[in-house]
Amino acid sequence: MKKMLFFRIYGGFCLIIAAAAAFILFFSFKAIKSAYLDDQAAHMLSLAEVFKPRALAGLKESPEELEAFVRDLGPRIRARITLVDSTGAVLADSEEAPERMESHKYRPEIFRSLRGEPTRAVRRSSTVKADMLYMSFPLVEGGKVVGALRLSRFMKDIDGLLARLKRRIIGTALAVMALVFLVLLFFSRSIVGPVREFITASRKVAGGDFEAKLSLRHKGEFKDFARSFNTMTADLRSMFLAAVERREELDSILASIQDGLLIIDRDDRIVLINEKFRSVVADPAAEGRYYWEVILGTRFTGLVRRVKEGRTKASDEVVLKDRSFLCGAAFLPSRERVVVTIHDLSEIRDAERMKKDLVLNASHELRTPLTAIKGFVEALEDRAQGEDKGYLEIIGRNTDRMIGIVQDLMTLAEMEDGGLKLESSMVDLKALAGSVLALFAATSEAKGVRLEMKADDSLPRVRGDAFKLEQMLVNLVDNALKATEKGSVTLSLSVRGGDFIVEVRDTGIGISEEHLPHIFERFYVVDKSRSRKLGGTGLGLSIVKHVVKAHGGRIGVFSRLGEGSTFTIALPAEKP
């Protein structure tokens, strides 16, 4: 690799220089030849200007005198001289006898000269059978072309001179190139040396050796590069150590997390899973596999797809390996990944089931003796007198309260256990609300509280369980009357935005803000002393919430202390 790099650089430079030299020599030879021919043509032009007067005079002399003059002058000027008349006939030639030469009228250079144009041509002579450089000049007398003077030189003489010149140029060029190649050898080594050092150091860095350094003995840009490289490797070493520390810290954190953690990439493959999650799925090689291959559960798969498609976050309770988990998923838009956490709810759900079973069994067991106590109290009330009668009334009232608590507990246990079954039918809530208000007419009149109903005309029916809906209204109106000493309790029915709206508004004591989030919890009472006095169990609103939920509705409350409360229920209205 190192030698190949050197030969690439050195060979590349040599090839470029050799190609450039060949290009320059090729075109320079052409330029030299062209310049030399131009020089020869200019020289012959000068000779022609000197010789023209003698040539014009020679046209009037005898052919022998003209021939002798031409043959004597030609060798001295190292040029072939040809003289022709206006018809193209050769009158004299320094190389051949005129009588053996054919008419030159149609020689290219002679033809144009007889038309008054000086002409230059390079062609093969049919007379001497050699390539010649011709310069032909018109001989003009009295404004008329009377002949032509042609000077020529053998191209072999010119080519010989150029060949000697070429050999000298090529020899000089080769000597210069040899010197240049020698300089390039040292120059290439000065480049390849630092590059080799960089390659060696970069390989060490790539292999994890961040201690690799470049020498600062070089000069110029290589020294700046070496200094920058050494700084970079030092920074990389610091960042790598920090990354390793963060990775170890993250691994420690993930190992210590009691909840399961899972990260899924954009291709639905698992990229990270902690030990807790791994123990749940019981798959030691989960990384790199599709999550739906490792985790079998339609609710889990649906949750992940919903979060990924909606690019949001959501949570749901899922069952994995016969255990209940609270599963939360969130989308990370930066890398298009989904982070999933699971919290084991098995113990909580087991405790809830045990509690429900305890409540339900206790309620069943308590109902029989309470019914018996109530029967004996009623039997004794008829014969009791004096203080005994008052005691029996207290016993009877508390027995009724305990029976109500037991009944509410059984109802609530049934609802929370998922056993709330609705006997669905089309219910006229307006008529149902009227009958509920009639139940409390005597109570409201005794307290001096106005009980009224407001309902829109042409209310639609609601699909639901009439008994459960009546139980919902009874609890709401009963609570409102208990909380109201004066003023009114209003039951309103209306339709808004496709929902059937039920509102129970009172002008009672109201609920303080800190109690509002807890009023739908079991056994939660705002005023315990008032609840005991009025016989409240703390289960009514919890039952209302479950009834509303079972009908697919929503419930909310608005209240201010001393101003009253408004409970609002939205139920799906039946479309006409």
Sequence and secondary structure as in RCSB ss.txt:
>XXXX:A:sequence
MKKMLFFRIYGGFCLIIAAAAAFILFFSFKAIKSAYLDDQAAHMLSLAEVFKPRALAGLKESPEELEAFVRDLGP
RIRARITLVDSTGAVLADSEEAPERMESHKYRPEIFRSLRGEPTRAVRRSSTVKADMLYMSFPLVEGGKVVGALR
LSRFMKDIDGLLARLKRRIIGTALAVMALVFLVLLFFSRSIVGPVREFITASRKVAGGDFEAKLSLRHKGEFKDF
ARSFNTMTADLRSMFLAAVERREELDSILASIQDGLLIIDRDDRIVLINEKFRSVVADPAAEGRYYWEVILGTRF
TGLVRRVKEGRTKASDEVVLKDRSFLCGAAFLPSRERVVVTIHDLSEIRDAERMKKDLVLNASHELRTPLTAIKG
FVEALEDRAQGEDKGYLEIIGRNTDRMIGIVQDLMTLAEMEDGGLKLESSMVDLKALAGSVLALFAATSEAKGVR
LEMKADDSLPRVRGDAFKLEQMLVNLVDNALKATEKGSVTLSLSVRGGDFIVEVRDTGIGISEEHLPHIFERFYV
VDKSRSRKLGGTGLGLSIVKHVVKAHGGRIGVFSRLGEGSTFTIALPAEKP
>XXXX:A:secstr
 HHHHHHHHHHHHHHHHHHHHHHHHHHHHHHHHHHHHHHHHHHHHHHHHHHHHHHHHHTTS HHHHHHHHHHHHH
HHTSEEEEEETTS EEEESSS GGGS   TTSHHHHHHTTT  EEEEEEETTTTEEEEEEEEEEEETTEEEEEEE
EEEEHHHHHHHHHHHHHHHHHHHHHHHHHHHHHHHHHHHHHHHHHHHHHHHHHHHHTT TT    S S THHHHH
HHHHHHHHHHHHHHHHHHHHHHHHHHHHHHH SSEEEEE TTSBEEEE HHHHHHHT TT TTSBHHHH   HHH
HHHHHHHHHHTSEEEEEEEETTEEEEEEEEEETTTTEEEEEEEE HHHHHHHHHHHHHHHHHHHHHHHHHHHHHH
HHHHHHTT  THHHHHHHHHHHHHHHHHHHHHHHHHHHHHHTT     EEEE HHHHHHHHHHHTHHHHHHHTEE
EEEEE SS   EEEEHHHHHHHHHHHHHHHHHH SSEEEEEEEEEETTEEEEEEEE SS   GGGGGGTTSTT  
S HHHHHHHT  S HHHHHHHHHHHTT EEEEEEETTTEEEEEEEEE    
